[in-house]
Amino acid sequence: MRQTTRFKQLIQSPEILLLPGIHDTLSARIGAAAGFKAMTGGGYSSSATLLGQPDTSQLSVTEMADHYARICDVIDVPFFGDGDTGFGNVTNTARTVRMYERAGLAGMFIEDQVFPKRCGHMSGKDVIPAQEMVGKLKAALDARQDPDFVIMARTDANAVNGLDDAIERMALYHEVGADLLFVEAPRDVAEMRRICSELDGPNLANMIEGGSTPVLSLAELDEIGFAAVTYPVAATFVVAKAMQDFMGYLAANGTTVGFDPDMLQFDAFNDIIDLQGLREREESYLTYAADLSATKRS
């Protein structure tokens, strides 16, 4: 089954889909090994990992597509990507879809922020007219080669114009054909309930620790009516905290001795990156070559 088809089925399933956010190939391997059915990676964590910079449209579409291609190459579960504002107008949006499909993504989202965008939980956002977003969304839907490639529409209008406008925009985006709906940064449970009750389509919840939206449990989000939930930056926050702790310890002590309980050791880390599997594949090709040579000599 294609990853796109699998992801669409997971979105449409009665069971809420949990999407951990990952930021590189290593975190993707770890997430897949943990048993998640699908994963995602947004611009916030990608910008932090690739540039050490905030999420303010600094990464280009080619950089993001290349980043996603490397991730998709090491996992066998659907991966959902961030198309930002489409990286330009309707023409750029269509190209983004084609590049992301070639990268191996199972789907992506585009948003109605003004370029350069900001993380959805940052202040100072603005949105483009809804009609302009409709054009981008239609261009994205028409550009996809695989009809099961999931395209999600995101609106940031709640923080700019209020929830009424955000819901009105999202209803329009759904009418155009968005497969998944994402009203960013509801401020409380009441707003979250309005989103799920007033929008006739699968909705995604976005849980950012310290952000504008209350962080709820999977069961609570399921009860409210969300079809999927992502924790897009939690893993990146965890890694940053662990790195801070380690660098501080090493600078203070001049050794890693004593920090061992909070570290993986050599063999355990090699298991994560599948060194043994690589060696076995190498050996199988050498064996194949030797057997072929022996056959030709006989």
C-alpha positions in Angstrom: 0.0 0.0 0.0 1.3 3.5 -0.9 2.2 5.7 2.1 -0.3 8.3 0.8 -3.1 5.8 0.9 -2.1 4.6 4.3 -2.0 8.1 5.7 -5.4 9.0 4.3 -6.9 5.9 5.9 -5.3 6.8 9.2 -6.8 10.3 9.0 -10.3 8.9 8.2 -10.1 6.2 10.8 -12.4 6.6 13.9 -9.3 6.4 16.1 -7.5 9.7 16.6 -4.1 9.7 15.0 -1.1 10.7 17.1 1.7 12.4 15.1 5.0 13.0 16.8 7.1 15.8 15.4 10.6 14.8 14.4 13.4 17.1 13.1 16.0 14.9 11.4 16.7 11.3 10.2 17.9 10.2 13.6 14.8 11.3 15.3 12.8 9.7 12.5 14.4 6.4 13.1 13.8 6.6 16.8 10.1 7.5 16.2 9.5 4.7 13.8 11.1 2.2 16.2 8.8 3.4 18.9 5.9 2.2 16.8 4.1 5.4 15.7 1.9 4.8 12.7 2.8 8.1 11.0 5.0 11.1 11.8 5.4 14.7 10.9 8.1 17.4 10.8 7.4 21.1 10.7 9.3 24.3 9.8 9.9 25.2 13.4 12.0 22.2 14.2 13.5 22.0 10.8 14.7 25.6 11.0 16.1 25.0 14.4 17.9 21.9 13.3 19.2 22.9 9.9 19.8 26.6 10.6 19.8 27.2 14.3 17.2 29.9 13.6 13.5 30.6 14.4 10.6 29.6 12.2 10.4 32.7 10.0 10.4 31.4 6.4 14.2 31.2 6.2 14.3 27.7 4.6 13.7 27.4 0.9 11.4 24.8 -0.7 14.4 23.0 -2.2 16.0 22.8 1.3 12.8 21.5 2.8 12.2 18.9 0.0 15.8 17.6 0.4 15.4 17.5 4.2 12.1 15.5 3.8 13.6 13.2 1.2 16.3 12.1 3.5 13.8 11.4 6.3 11.5 9.4 4.0 14.4 7.4 2.9 15.0 5.9 6.3 11.5 5.1 7.5 8.6 3.0 6.3 5.7 4.9 7.8 3.8 7.8 6.3 5.4 11.2 6.8 3.5 14.5 6.7 5.3 17.7 5.7 5.1 21.5 6.1 4.5 23.5 2.9 4.5 26.9 4.8 2.8 29.5 2.6 3.4 27.5 -0.6 6.8 29.4 -0.8 5.2 32.1 -3.0 2.2 32.4 -5.3 0.0 29.7 -6.9 2.8 28.7 -9.3 5.2 28.2 -6.4 2.6 26.3 -4.4 2.1 23.9 -7.3 5.8 23.3 -7.6 6.0 22.7 -3.8 3.4 20.0 -4.1 5.3 18.3 -6.9 8.6 18.5 -5.1 7.2 17.2 -1.9 5.5 14.2 -3.6 8.9 13.3 -5.2 10.5 13.5 -1.8 8.2 10.7 -0.6 5.8 12.6 1.7 2.4 11.2 2.3 0.9 14.7 2.5 1.6 18.3 3.4 -0.2 21.5 4.5 -0.2 25.1 3.3 -1.3 28.1 5.4 -2.8 31.5 4.8 -0.2 33.6 6.6 1.5 36.5 4.9 5.1 35.8 3.8 7.4 35.6 5.6 5.4 33.6 8.0 5.9 33.0 11.7 5.4 30.0 13.9 1.7 29.8 14.6 2.2 30.5 18.3 4.3 33.6 17.9 2.9 37.1 18.0 2.8 39.5 15.1 1.2 37.2 12.5 -0.9 38.4 9.6 -3.0 36.5 7.0 -3.6 36.9 3.3 -7.2 37.4 1.9 -9.2 34.2 2.0 -9.6 34.3 -1.8 -5.8 34.3 -2.3 -5.5 31.2 -0.1 -8.3 29.5 -2.1 -6.3 30.0 -5.3 -3.2 28.5 -3.6 -5.2 25.6 -2.2 -6.8 24.9 -5.6 -3.3 25.0 -7.3 -2.0 22.5 -4.7 -4.9 20.1 -5.2 -4.6 20.3 -9.0 -0.8 19.8 -8.9 -0.7 16.5 -7.0 -0.1 13.4 -9.1 -1.4 11.0 -6.4 -5.0 11.7 -5.5 -4.4 10.1 -2.0 -1.6 12.7 -1.3 -3.2 14.4 1.7 -3.4 18.2 1.5 -4.3 20.0 4.7 -5.3 23.7 4.8 -4.2 25.7 7.8 -5.5 29.1 8.9 -3.9 31.5 11.3 -6.8 33.9 11.2 -7.9 33.2 14.8 -5.0 35.2 16.3 -5.6 38.0 13.7 -9.3 38.3 13.1 -10.9 36.0 15.7 -12.4 32.5 15.7 -15.4 33.4 13.6 -13.3 34.4 10.6 -11.0 31.4 11.1 -13.9 29.0 11.0 -15.5 30.7 8.0 -12.2 30.5 6.2 -11.7 26.9 7.0 -15.2 26.0 5.9 -14.3 27.6 2.5 -11.0 25.8 2.3 -12.8 22.5 3.0 -15.3 23.3 0.3 -12.5 23.8 -2.2 -11.2 20.3 -1.3 -8.8 20.3 1.6 -8.5 16.7 3.0 -7.6 17.8 6.5 -8.4 21.0 8.4 -6.2 22.9 10.8 -7.3 26.0 12.7 -4.1 27.1 14.4 -3.8 28.3 18.0 -7.2 28.0 19.6 -6.9 29.6 23.0 -9.0 27.3 25.2 -11.1 24.2 25.2 -14.2 26.1 24.3 -12.6 27.3 21.0 -11.4 23.8 20.3 -14.9 22.4 20.7 -16.3 25.1 18.4 -13.8 24.2 15.7 -14.7 20.5 15.8 -18.5 21.0 16.1 -18.8 23.7 13.4 -16.4 22.3 10.8 -17.7 19.3 8.9 -14.4 17.5 8.2 -11.4 15.9 9.9 -9.6 18.5 12.2 -6.0 18.5 13.4 -5.0 19.7 16.9 -1.5 21.2 17.5 0.0 20.7 20.9 2.9 23.1 21.6 4.3 23.1 25.1 4.2 26.7 26.4 2.2 27.8 23.3 -1.3 29.4 23.0 -3.3 26.2 23.0 -3.8 24.1 26.2 -2.0 20.8 26.0 -4.6 18.0 26.4 -4.4 14.2 26.6 -5.1 12.1 23.6 -8.4 10.9 25.2 -9.5 14.5 25.8 -8.7 15.5 22.2 -10.5 12.5 20.9 -13.6 13.3 23.0 -13.6 16.9 21.6 -13.6 15.4 18.1 -10.2 15.9 16.6 -9.1 13.3 13.9 -5.4 13.8 14.5 -3.0 15.5 16.9 0.6 16.5 16.5 3.3 17.3 19.0 5.5 19.1 16.4 8.3 20.5 18.6 8.3 18.4 21.8 11.1 16.1 20.6 13.2 19.1 19.6 12.6 20.7 23.0 13.7 17.4 24.6 16.9 17.2 22.6 17.7 20.9 23.2 17.3 20.4 27.0 19.4 17.2 27.0 22.1 19.0 24.9 22.1 22.0 27.3 22.5 19.6 30.3 25.3 17.6 28.6 27.3 20.6 27.3 27.1 22.3 30.7 28.3 19.1 32.4 31.2 18.6 30.0 32.3 22.2 30.3 32.2 22.1 34.1 33.8 18.7 34.6 36.0 18.1 31.5 34.8 14.5 31.2 31.6 12.5 30.4 32.3 10.2 33.3 29.3 10.6 35.7 26.9 11.6 32.9 26.8 8.0 31.6 23.3 7.1 32.9 21.8 9.9 30.7 23.7 8.7 27.6 23.5 5.9 25.1 26.6 3.8 24.8 28.4 2.9 21.6 26.6 -0.5 20.9 23.2 0.8 21.8 23.5 3.8 19.5 24.7 1.6 16.7 21.5 -0.5 17.1 19.4 2.6 16.5 21.2 3.5 13.3 21.1 -0.2 12.2 24.8 -0.8 11.8 24.2 -4.6 11.9 21.6 -4.4 9.2 24.0 -2.5 7.0 26.8 -5.0 7.6 24.4 -7.9 6.7 23.4 -6.2 3.5 27.0 -5.6 2.5 27.8 -9.2 3.2 24.9 -10.4 1.2 26.1 -8.6 -1.9 29.7 -9.9 -1.4 28.3 -13.4 -1.1 26.2 -12.9 -4.2 29.3 -11.7 -6.2 31.3 -14.7 -4.9 28.6 -17.2 -5.8 28.2 -15.7 -9.3 31.9 -15.8 -9.9 32.1 -19.5 -8.7 29.2 -20.4 -11.1 30.9 -18.8 -14.1 34.2 -20.7 -13.3 32.4 -24.1 -13.0 
